[in-house]
Amino acid sequence: MSTEIVYLNGEFMPLGDARIPVLDRGFIFGDGVYEVIPVYSRRPFRLAEHLRRLQRSLDAIRLANPMSDAEWERLAQEIVARNQGEDQYVYLQVTRGVARRDHAFPQNVKPTVFVMSSPLTTPSRETVENGIKGITATDFRWLRCDVKSTSLLANCLMRQLALDVGAVEVVMFRDGYLTEGSASNVFVVKNGTLLATPKNHLVLPGITYDVVLELAAAAGIPAEVREIPEHEARAAEEIWITSSTKEILAVTTLDEKPVGDGKPGPVFRRIYQAYQDYKRTVMRQAA
Ligand code: PMP
């Protein structure tokens, strides 16, 4: 039995007791947005940045933020305190609330707010050292991939394509250019230079993406933010995926072909280590 405690519309309760009405627009339309915030040693990592992105997503779907940043912060701390484990990840979701099924936005309806926290298991040493299998696919998602929307059907279909062939993530291309993964941003290394896709409507502005570019700058690793043609990505020395829960992982085979020499590359190793060091420093400062 799960002992997880969740928050739903002002109340804390066991996960198994949390209920929403079937007419919630999150259920009916996927009309909502969410965030996933990693928590290390019970301290949320880059919380301000996650809350800024939440505001951006809410603005994009024209939904008023039901809480101030200070309230979100208190709530995140409370849910972490009520759950087990030093390392967790907080999932929060806001939907447009409960109303008779009609595409038009309902008037005077309170948004549904749901928050839970689960144990965070970052990738094992073995996964970090061996890298992961990736496949490629044509990005068929909508044109607002910058919104962290709960409408994730396309992302689920994408992820399953990878799982069906024993791979972990899908590297997507749209109109001949790299976009991102089903649940991650994608970086490539070419001639020792780190290449990152621009933050536009075709990708989620990743919090880990920002950290990686900051760490590369601090380490003096050359980086370029620009569109990456498919042929360049396929010929890359290194390919990585980044996300709040997976951190940074090297893609060591793409469509069954080795990336570079088939092992996580030297630039990956430096940034991966820098990320672990950075996490420790931030957590010490917060203590
Ligand atoms: N792109 C997509 C589609 C994602 O789902 C995620 C993970 N939420 C990311 C990128 C990475 O974002 P972050 O580093 O903020 O977790």
Residues whose N, C-alpha, C, O or C-beta is under 5 A from the ligand:
A	BS01	PMP	E180 G181 S182 A183 S184 N185 L204 P205 G206 I207 T208 Y209 T242 S243 S244
